[in-house]
Amino acid sequence: MANSSSSILLQNLIRLSESLKESLLKTHYSPPESYATFSVKSELVSLLPETTIPDAALPTKIKDFALCCAALVSASSSTSQHLSWIPSSLSTRAASALEEFSNAYYGDDDDDSHAKCSTKGVALRGAADNGKKLLIELMPELLPLLKDRIKESAIDATDENDGVSAASARAPVASAVLAAYQLRWIVGQVDAPYIGKLCLLMIPCLLTALDHWSPEVKGQGMISFIHLAKTANASEIGGYADVVLDACCQNIASDDEIWHYVVEMSVLLIALLQKSNPRSSWCEKLLSEMLNHLERQPRNKQRRVVWLTYSEPLLDTLGLVLLAHFRRLFPLFFKWMHADDDETVLLVLERLTAVVRLTWIRNSPHIERLIDELVTLYKDASLKVAREDIRSLTLQILKLIQTSKRPQFDATWLKYKNDPNLAALVSSLC
């Protein structure tokens, strides 16, 4: 980069940083009492350059500036006590500052001085915007820094005497939380086709977040893996597939606050990585871990609603293999069909529809019980707000059973066909 270009960039960086620093210093911040030894605000201010810095320091200061902006912007979607003090106006200003600096950094894309705009074999010319282009270029240096910051307060699995207290004493967990939010936001800015070429750089960092004991840190790693599962393809994850799926299984027993993340992440990744291999041990292990957890807390509304909401890709991946899991699935379905809340009832009927379509419930001893439970639900729906939707889904499932298992259906239906309370249902099925 020419000296004149470097000087102009330095001036832009200082100007934009001064504006952010002024806003940061004016923003009220009181560290949570239990984390008083670490100031997130001071950490962010330290990432912004002073008004006089040498040209040689420009590359380092650009990285620090990007990290500061990542933290400020990520706060806009955060409920963390470590970032909730950051106002949305400051998050917006940081996003604009990063974009403005990126535009100055790249200038004319046809200039030969920007031929360096590629990293780890990722061609960046024509990327969606300069802000994302800059982050992609900086990622080989930023991500290892964030990984190390998260690892500082992690529990050492090789030391049986290490625990949360010892890990927290080594480094404040607030520092790891901040790094996890920065990591999540940076990874979230990268879309296809670039993300596939950066998977091998991202995944070790994200696994470090998943291995951390803090639910906040884990949660940000899970959000990043969800983004990865939605934008990359299986071949791009490559040799990390087994390690990633093992991390999913290890985290199924996560706290309530991140249960929705671990379920969505695990389901999307198993569907991506085992799509053509429903009999794989990973499919078996993941579903078993989830069912173990749900069986221990069958009345936990939050957990069942989350699982029912996100589980369809897993069911689709398993297909006919679901038959082997009926003895555990159907007792839960039968219990949830009569839950007090309409949300659970509608969701379980949707999943039941998928299961019946995928398997035609062949050779299953659950057919008669399922018909009985559906008929009971159809009657009880008169007392529910979502009665029409519940009855529509119930009828849909009964028709599927009638089509696929006519002899068993007819034999069970004999006891209901003359029930005056089921006249409308009998008419629909005839």
Salt bridges, closest charged atoms under 4 A:
GLU18 OE2 - LYS21 NZ 3.86
GLU22 OE2 - LYS26 NZ 3.14
GLU43 OE2 - ARG149 NH1 3.21
GLU100 OE2 - ARG15 NH2 2.74
ASP109 OD1 - LYS133 NZ 3.22
GLU137 OE2 - LYS116 NZ 3.08
GLU141 OE1 - LYS63 NZ 2.96
ASP162 OD1 - ARG170 NH1 3.03
ASP191 OD2 - LYS132 NZ 3.26
ASP191 OD1 - HIS227 NE2 3.86
ASP246 OD1 - LYS285 NZ 3.72
ASP256 OD1 - ARG303 NH2 2.38
GLU264 OE2 - LYS230 NZ 3.42
GLU284 OE1 - HIS325 NE2 3.48
GLU295 OE1 - ARG328 NH2 2.83
GLU312 OE1 - ARG351 NH2 2.97
ASP341 OD1 - ARG304 NH2 2.68
ASP342 OD1 - LYS384 NZ 3.93
GLU350 OE1 - ARG351 NH2 3.85
GLU368 OE2 - LYS415 NZ 3.65
ASP372 OD1 - LYS415 NZ 3.24
GLU373 OE1 - HIS338 NE2 2.54
GLU373 OE2 - ARG369 NE 2.64
ASP410 OD1 - ARG406 NE 3.09
ASP419 OD2 - LYS379 NZ 2.82
